Amino acid sequence: MTRFRFQVPVLALLVVLAACGDSRLKKLSVGIDRDSVATIMKTDAPTRSETYLVGGKLWEVMLYEQKAPEGTDTVSARELSPVVLADGAVAGWGWDYWDRQAGDLKVTVPPKE
């Protein structure tokens, strides 16, 4: 019985966290090109982008806006959805992926708020 009481709050938390993310990211897959990302994200240009050349590999982080918070005109980097390309192909997406990859590459990312 104790185990069941623990599982319900954890499951509810996972559902809430999943609902908060950018649903377009679920349609991405590793290896697709920039044009396919533009089609999935429904825009030709990301809100912001960053490019890094590390170890002979070109990394591009395209940051897409979900929507601006109510009452503001600006969006912090952490409110954007990152899609990471390595040599022109999607390597991963989301802040969990980019935080880990950036750490390995020794690239500075915006701090978690």
Order of alpha helices (4+ residues) and beta strands (2+ residues): alpha-alpha-beta-beta-beta-beta-alpha
